[in-house]
Amino acid sequence: MDMTALEQKKYDETFERIYVNFKYQLENDKNFGLSELKKLLETYHTYEGHDWIGRGELKNISIGATIAALSRLLSEYQEEDPV
């Protein structure tokens, strides 16, 4: 899928916001760790598949960017601290 400039901007902004916010939370909240991050990622994968009423392309882009950011964080932190 080719993204328009607006769609790319939405993706990039969402990815950056999610990545920065959850990285901060992983590093500073002792009650939020890889287990919680995995659960959140699973929830977003489920949410992504529940588009039976049609939420629109920008929302789908936002969900995709969120999944990508959470996946990258999970990958980075699992490399640092393998379970």
C-alpha positions as CSV (number, residue, x, y, z in Angstrom):
1,M,0.0,0.0,0.0
2,D,1.4,3.4,-1.0
3,M,0.8,6.0,1.7
4,T,0.0,9.6,1.0
5,A,2.0,12.3,2.8
6,L,-0.8,12.7,5.4
7,E,-0.9,8.9,6.0
8,Q,2.9,8.7,6.3
9,K,2.9,11.7,8.7
10,K,0.2,10.0,10.9
11,Y,2.2,6.7,10.9
12,D,5.5,8.4,11.8
13,E,4.0,10.6,14.5
14,T,2.1,7.6,16.1
15,F,5.1,5.3,15.9
16,E,7.4,7.9,17.6
17,R,4.8,8.8,20.3
18,I,4.1,5.2,21.2
19,Y,7.8,4.2,21.1
20,V,9.0,7.0,23.3
21,N,6.1,6.8,25.8
22,F,6.4,3.0,26.3
23,K,10.2,3.1,26.3
24,Y,10.0,5.6,29.1
25,Q,7.5,3.4,31.0
26,L,9.6,0.3,30.6
27,E,12.6,2.2,32.0
28,N,10.9,4.0,34.8
29,D,7.8,2.1,36.0
30,K,8.7,-1.0,38.0
31,N,5.2,-2.3,37.5
32,F,5.5,-2.3,33.7
33,G,7.8,-4.8,32.1
34,L,8.1,-7.1,29.1
35,S,5.1,-9.2,30.3
36,E,2.8,-6.1,30.2
37,L,4.3,-5.0,26.9
38,K,3.5,-8.5,25.4
39,K,-0.1,-8.3,26.6
40,L,-0.5,-4.9,25.2
41,L,0.9,-6.0,21.8
42,E,-1.5,-9.0,21.8
43,T,-4.4,-6.7,22.5
44,Y,-3.5,-4.4,19.6
45,H,-3.2,-7.4,17.3
46,T,-6.7,-8.5,18.4
47,Y,-8.0,-4.9,18.0
48,E,-6.5,-4.8,14.5
49,G,-8.5,-7.8,13.4
50,H,-11.8,-6.4,14.7
51,D,-12.6,-3.9,11.9
52,W,-16.0,-5.2,11.1
53,I,-17.6,-1.8,11.2
54,G,-14.9,0.0,9.3
55,R,-12.9,2.4,11.3
56,G,-11.2,4.2,8.5
57,E,-7.7,4.3,6.9
58,L,-6.1,6.8,9.4
59,K,-7.2,4.7,12.4
60,N,-5.9,1.6,10.7
61,I,-2.6,3.3,10.1
62,S,-2.4,4.4,13.7
63,I,-3.0,0.8,14.9
64,G,-0.4,-0.5,12.5
65,A,2.2,2.1,13.7
66,T,1.3,1.2,17.3
67,I,1.9,-2.5,16.7
68,A,5.2,-1.7,14.9
69,A,6.5,0.5,17.8
70,L,5.5,-2.0,20.5
71,S,7.1,-4.9,18.4
72,R,10.3,-2.9,18.1
73,L,10.4,-2.2,21.8
74,L,9.7,-5.8,22.6
75,S,12.5,-7.0,20.3
76,E,15.0,-4.5,21.7
77,Y,14.3,-5.3,25.3
78,Q,14.3,-9.1,24.7
79,E,17.7,-8.8,23.2
80,E,19.0,-6.9,26.2
81,D,17.3,-9.2,28.7
82,P,16.4,-12.6,27.2
83,V,13.8,-14.4,29.2
